[in-house]
Amino acid sequence: MTDISPLLKDIEARFHDTRTTLAEIQIAMHGPDGLRLSGRVLDVGTLDEIVEMAKTRMPGAVIEWGDVKILRNAPQRMNVAVNLTGVYSQPSWLAEMVTQNTYGAALEILEQR
């Protein structure tokens, strides 16, 4: 069985800054020489980079990435309509506040929960 933990560590190291990148990827072995990627990424470029990392780390592996959700396919844009609003790390008022936005700030909505 092939050890995929070095690949996961490479992905974590490359995409560790969640303020500017998103790569929540799970990798499972698929058959004797295949990898199945699932999870979510910010954009196609991030997915392409992860696939290239997998090809480099595991040459000859068949890589399936159809289960990876790309959030920036058709982004929705909105503007803040109140004086000040918080942006939280999780969809909960109890979560850590990451930043605040003021009236009129443009936002890109990638996912709603």
Secondary structure, DSSP 8 states (H G I E B T S, - for coil): ----HHHHHHHHHHT--TTT--EEEEEEE-SSSEEEEEEEESSHHHHHHHHHHHHHHSTT-EEEEEEEEETTSS-EEEE--SSEEEEESSSSTTS-EEEEEETT-EEEE----
